[in-house]
Amino acid sequence: MKKKIHFIGIGGIGMSALARYFLSEDDVVTGSELVKSEITDGLEKAGVLITKKIKDVDLVVYSNAIRDNNSELKKARKLGIKCITYPEALGELTKKYFTIAISGTHGKSTTSAMTALILIKNGLDPTVIIGTKLKEFNDSNFRKGKSNYLVIEADEYKEAFLNYNPDIIVLTNIEADHLDYYKNIDNILNAFEKYTKRLSKGGTIIANKDDSNILRLLKNKKFKSFSLKNKDAKEVSSVLKVPGEYNVSNALAALEVAKTLKIKKLDAIKALSEYHGSWRRFEIFKTKDLIIISDYAHHPTAFLKTLIATREKFKNKKITCIFQPHQYHRTYSFFNEFVDVFRVAPVDQLIISKIYDVAGREDKKSKANVNSAKLAKAVNNPRVVSMEKFEDIKKYVYDNCKKGEVVVVMGAGDIYNLFSDLTKK
């Protein structure tokens, strides 16, 4: 029997993938979003009605970012409609499948994509809910498979992953992040500890042996591992089309999943050799004048690793990076770390745009004490400047970046709109 499901915050990357899952089950899906985007456009084309009206709905799924005073959520509860969070809804799904959960501070989307493609190309036909769009999924973040395998990203924010029931847990890395919620690394490790206890009986943990926090977490646990020091690393590195040591690590994680599922190593490596990247993950676009790269990195570590990979790929070209800090609280918490990586970033010019304000996750202290101008001033290097408005940045690129140069547009906020504008010329 068809269900009517309404999503509050349907434009989120995870929410939209889950909405597509229910669409694939022939359920009626509606949803609301504050800002129209290419994600909401895609959902409308797929048959989702974007609306704030809640009528004859069986279930409301709401984003973790939605507050209890949200008008739609209040109305749904008043009407007696069952309301659950996105992690709770995805958690129910994980009970129905053999679930491969990719988790960690960085690399979840890429590792999930690589894992999914290995499974697909080797006949395991998984269902996939992922935090990026893949060309192999017709530019979607969802794929409906016919098997019992499910590949998901298990996000740690607000302990979302404690709702999931994984049969394989992949740990890419663990760093301090989401400090608006966790406050410190010990609380993060405690959450990951609880998460590993959700593994099914006989399940497998696959962990990055190069990560000190992961080793600390798993010191008394049995697990399979991958490492850049292992012999597989050279073989994987030689076939991988996406740049960066961090992507070799992501690929090694996916390869270890393949081995666990009894996929032949050579078949898995062949699939990895055919991976061409995904949306906002070192996504390269060439205009008639420039090479423009879009990347989602927004943590100091990911920022630096991405630019090191950029320099490795484009050794002798001039590189301009436009970075949008994501969330005032994160920028305030990691102010010194950002200053450090900005100083050593292997680029010729770094432009810091206005900080992306994340609704529901900011605090007055952070907003009062940090901005892009303060970041640039603290770096104290003429190649690092702040330029708040996208229009000004766009003009700077058109006026100053010459034919054949590289422009990296980086961040997890609305900076992809700037990428879209720059690639239209």
N, C-alpha and C positions, 0 to 999 in steps of 0.2 A: 504493500500500500504506500502510495506517495506521501511524503512528509513535506510540510512547509517550514523551511528553515530561514531565519533572518540573521544576518551577520552585522554586528555593530563594529565598524572599523574594517570593512571588507577590503579596503585598498592596501592593507598590510601584506607583505610578501607571503607570510605563512597563512594568514587568514584567507587570502585569495586562492591559494593552492587547495586548502581544505574545502572552500566553497566549490571549487571545480570537482573535487571528489564527490560531493553530494549531487552535483549536477550529473556526473557520470552514473550515479545510482538512480537517475530519473526522478530525483526529488525536485521540488520547486524551491528555488533559491532567490532571496532578495537580500539587499544589504545597503548600508549607508556608509558614507565617507565624507569627511570635511572638505577634502580637496580632490578634484577630478585629476586623473592621471592616466598614463598609458595602461596601467594595470586595470583601472576601473573601465576604461574604454574596451579592453580585451574581454572583460567579464560581461559587459553589455552585449558585445557581439556574440558571446557564447550563450546568451539567454538569461542573464541575471538582470532583474529590475533594480536599479539603484534608486532607493527611496528611504525616507525616514519613517514612513507609515508602517505601523505594525498591525496587520489585520489577518485574522484566522491563522495565526502562526502556531506551529506545534513546538518549536524549539528556537531559542535565541542563543547564539554563540557570540561572545564579545571578546575583543582584544584585551590582553593584559594591561594595555595602556589606558583603558576606559575606566573612569572613576565611578564610584557608586552613585554620585549625584547626576549622572548622565540622564537626560530626559527620556530617551528611548528605553534605557534599562529600567528606570523607575516605572515607566508605563507598563512595560512587559511584566514586571513583578507584580504590579497592582492588578493586572489582568489574570494573574495566576499562571503565566506561561513559564515553563521550565527554562531557566537561564544558566548557562555554563560558560566557563572561559574557554579560549582557544586550546590551552594545554589540556584541559579536562576532556574536550571533545576529541582531540587527537589521541589522548590516552585511551579512550574507549575503543578507538580504531586499532590501537596497538594490541589489544586483547584478541583481535580476530585474525591477526597475521603473525608470521615469523618475522619479527621486527629487528632490523639493523639500524641502530641509533648512532648517529655521528655527532660527537660532542667535543667541546673544547672552546677556548677563547677565540682562536683564529682557525680558519680553514674548513669550517663545517660545510659550507656550500660547495666548494670545489671538491672536497673529499666525497661528499654525497653524490655529486655529479659523476665523478670518476667511478665510484662504486656501482652506481646505477648502470652506467654504460657498459662496464665489464659484465654485469649480470645479463643485460639485454643482449649483448653480442654473443653471449654463451648460452642463450636459450632459457634463462631462468625467469624471464618475463615479469619483473617486479612492478608493483605499484610504487610510485615515487612522489613524495611531498617534500619540496626543496625550496630553499630561500633565494633562488635565482632562476632566471629563465634560460632554457637551453634550446639551441637550434634543433637539436635532435628530437625535442618535444614540440616542434612547431612554435618555437618562441613562447613556450608555456613553462610554468613552474610546477606542473603536475603531469603525471602519466598514470594511466590506469592499466594495470597488468592483469593477466589471467591466473597467475600463480598465487601461492600463499606467502610470497616474499613482499615485505614493505620496507622501503628505505626512507628514513626521515632524518631531519636535523633535530637534535635534542638540545634546545637552548637552555642555558643556565639562568637567564634573567628571572628574578622572582621565584627561583627554584622550579621553573616550569617543568624541567625534566623529571621531577619527582612524581609526575602524573603518568609516566610512560612505563611500559612493560617490555623491556628489550630482551631479545635472545642473543644479540651481539651488541656490545658496547664498544665503540671506537673512541679513544681519547687522543685528540691531536696535540693538545698542549693546555696548560692551565696557567693563567696570569691574573694579576689584579685587574678587574674591570667591573663595571656596574656598581661602583662604590656608593652610589646613591642608595642602593639597596643593601649591599653586603658589608660596607664599611672597611673591611680588611681582608687580606688573603686567607687568614685562618677560617673565617666564616665561609669563604668560597670553597676551601678544601673540605670543610664539614658538610657542605651541600653535596659536593661530588662524592663524598664517602657514603652519604645516604643514597645517592643515585646508584652507585655500584651495587648496593644491597637490593636494588629492584631487578637485578638480572635474574632471568628465569633459571630454574634448576637445570644444571648441565650447560648453561649458557657460557659465552666466551667474552672475555675482555681483551681488546687489542689496543696496546698502548705505545705511545712514543717514548722509547727508552732514552732519548736525548733530552727529555724534559725533567728538570730536577723536582718540580712540584708534583709531577705524575709519579715519579719514583718514590717520593715521600708518601704520597697517597696510597700506593699499592705495595708498600714494603712487606706486608704480611699476606699478600694475596697472590693467587696463581693467575698468570695472564700470559698472552702471546704478545710479542713486541715487534716493533720495526725501528730502524735507526739509519741515519745517513752514513753510519760507519759500516753497515752490513754490506755484503757483497752484491745484494740486489740493487743497491743504490746506483752503482755505476751503469748497470744494464738499463734501469729505468730512465736515468738521466740522458742516456744516449738516444732514446726514442721519443722523449717527451717534447711536444711542440710548444707548450707554455713555459715561459722562462721562470727562473728563480729557484733557489735551493728549497724554499718553503713549499713549492709545488712538487718537488721531488719527494719531500716528506709526506705531502698529501697523497701522492701516488703510491708510495710505499704502504701507507695505511690501507688504501683500497686494495692493493695487491694482497695484503695479509687477510683481508676479508675473503677475497677470491680463494685463497688457499684453504681457509676454514670451510668454505662451501664446496671444496673438492674440485674447483676449476683449475685446469692445468695452467701452470705458471706462464708458459709461452703464449697461451690463448689470452690470458689476462693482460700480459704485456703488449700484445698486439692491439687489444682494445684501448689500452692507455695511449698507444702511439697514434690512435685516431681521435683522441680528445683535442678539440680546438678551442677550449675555453667556454666561458659563459657570460651572461649579462652582468656588466659592472664588475667583472673580475678580470683585470688586465685585458679589457676589450679594446681592440685596436681598430681604428677607422682612419682611412686615408682620404683626405680631400685633395683637390688639385694642388694645394700648396703645403699642407701640414700633415704630420702623423699625429693623430689625437688618440690618447688612451684614456678610457674611463675605468676607474677603480673604486671599489667600495671601502677601502681601508680607512679606518678612523681612530684606531688605537696607535699610540706611539710606535710600538714594535712593528705592527703591520705597515704603518706609513714608511718606516725606514726600509723594511725588507722589500716592499714594492718598488721603491726608488733604486735600491741596489740592483734589483732584477731589471729595471728599466735601463740603467747604465750598462749592465752586462749585455743587454740586447742591442742597444744603440750606442756603442762605445765612443764614437767620435762626433756624435751629433750634439748640437746645443739642445738642452732639455729645460723647459719651463714647467714648473709644477704649480697648479692652482689647487690649494687645499682648503676645504671647508671643515673647520672643527665641528664635531657633532656633540651637542649637548653642553650647556654651560657648566654643569656639575662635573662632567668628565674632564673638560678642559681645565677647570679650576683644580680638580684633584690631581691631574697629571701635568700641571703647568711646567714644572722643572723638567720632567721627562720629555715633553714636547719641545721645550727650548733646546735640550740636548740633541735631539734627533734633527731638529731644524738646522742646527749648527753644522752637523756632519753629513747632511743629506747630499748625495752626489748629483746635484743639479746646478744649473747655471743661474736660475732665477726661481725664487719661491714667493708666490703671492698667497697671502692668507686672507680669505674672504670673511664675511660676517659669520659668527658662530650660529649654527643651526639650533634653534630653540625647540626642544622636544616637549610638546604639551604634556603636562601632568608629571614631568620628571625633573623640573627645575626648582631651585630654591633662591630666595632673595640674596643670600650671602654670595653665592657663586655669580649671579647675574650682576651684582654690584662690584665685584672684584676682578672680573676677567673680561677681556675683549681681544679682538684680533690685533689692535694697535699695541696693546701691552705685550702681547706675545712677540711681535716683531721687534719692539723696542728692547725686550730682554735678550733677544738673540744678538742684537748689536752687530749686524753684518749688512752691508749695503745690498747684498743679493737677496735679502729677506725683507719683504715689505707687506704692509696690510692694505687691502683695497676692498672695502666692504661690499660695494654694489656690483652685481653681476654685469650690468651694462658697462660700467667702467672697465671691468676686467676684460670683457669682450673687445672693447675698443683698444685696450692695451695690446691684446693678442694680435688684432688686425694691423695695428700700427707698427709693432715691434718684432713680431715673430716672422722670420723669413722662410722662404721656400725650402722644404725638406727638413725643417726643424721639428722637434717633438714637444707636444704639449700634453701634460698629464693632468687630468681633471679628477680630483680625488676627494672622497668623503661619502658619508652614508645618508646625507640629507637631501635637499632638493637641488644640489649642484648638478645632478644629471640633466636638469633643464638647460644649464649652460653648455654641457657637452652636446646636447641636441642642437642648440643654436649654432655652436661652432662647426658642427659637421654638416650644416645646411649650406654653408657658403662654398 
